[in-house]
Amino acid sequence: MTQTMKAAVLPQFGGADMFEIRDVPVPAVGPREARVRVHATSINPLDYKIRRGDYFDHVPLPAIIGHDVSGVIEEIGGDVMEFAVGDEVYYTPQIFGTQGSYAEKHVANVDLIARKPKNLSHEEAASLTLVGGTVWEALVTRAQIQVGETVLIHGGAGGVGSIAIQIAKAMGARVFTTASRRDHDFVSGLGADLAIDYRAEDHVEVVNRVTDDVGVDVVFDTVGGDILTRSPHVLAQMGRIVTLVDIPQPQNLIEAWGRNASYHFVFTRQNRGKLDALTNLLERNQVKPIIGATFPLERVGEAHAYLEAGSANGLRGKVVITVKGRGNQAS
């Protein structure tokens, strides 16, 4: 008899109310794979972009989406030596082409899987896998941020920005960030050295004033708009600009030549190494998860709507989904 599990299935692209909770077959385990009982997952902007159809040509329907897992291994393939049944793990599933994490169970190649930080709950760990791996890719792998450099992080109170501030500080950087006035104490508490009110201040004017027109070494864009066009105006010589945003409108980069700037467009690559590095920071309490709201799997549509509303509802950090599946125990 085929084993089944509960999953939030997307039968067609559209609004946050598209999800249906269904019984679906439990995925089989390959030789270099592990099946994990999912205790928690979370919502990312990538998820609602997929749900509304932005990547329709990469996602066959019906689909189970989701890109964060924290849980417990319940079965391993015959060639797996790194893990055992009962291990607590966290990871980002392969983006596109496989089942996502909005389900009671998930199967992944073990090269993607890392041991969950001992000091975190499953909800906390699930809030970090895609975000933490993305920030590591952006600031450490691509921008190669160095001790003593200055980084400007746009959107410091958001799910990505709040982790980026902490990782940049852990790397020894001086951190500037843009955030609404009500979030200034919050981002300062995360380690930001300067908070700029993007609604009332021009970040270009502020950065050039406080750096005596030297500029910053790295700009990290999590918000889009005209940030790529304006970034060279705040950039030091040989500076780096990193963006996560797929921006449809043309950008004028002529000012980048005078700064000898380099641009990095990041779509995160999953691997265990980045999560192991992040775990070191987490277990030393140099980075802490920021959870803004928690919903059960059955209310995943509400969670999507809540994240999409973003700053309108005062959201800080990540929106987490708890999965109280069969066999799961409270963390």
Secondary structure as UniProt FT lines:
FT   STRAND          4..10
FT   HELIX           16..18
FT   STRAND          20..25
FT   TURN            31..32
FT   STRAND          33..43
FT   HELIX           45..52
FT   TURN            53..55
FT   HELIX           56..58
FT   STRAND          69..76
FT   TURN            78..79
FT   TURN            85..86
FT   STRAND          88..91
FT   STRAND          105..109
FT   HELIX           110..112
FT   STRAND          114..115
FT   TURN            118..119
FT   HELIX           122..126
FT   TURN            127..128
FT   HELIX           129..135
FT   HELIX           136..142
FT   TURN            147..148
FT   STRAND          150..154
FT   TURN            156..157
FT   HELIX           159..170
FT   TURN            171..172
FT   STRAND          174..179
FT   HELIX           181..183
FT   HELIX           184..190
FT   STRAND          194..197
FT   TURN            198..200
FT   HELIX           203..210
FT   TURN            211..213
FT   STRAND          216..221
FT   TURN            225..226
FT   HELIX           227..230
FT   HELIX           231..234
FT   STRAND          235..243
FT   HELIX           255..259
FT   STRAND          262..265
FT   HELIX           272..283
FT   TURN            284..285
FT   STRAND          291..296
FT   HELIX           297..299
FT   HELIX           300..309
FT   HELIX           310..313
FT   STRAND          318..322
FT   TURN            326..327
//
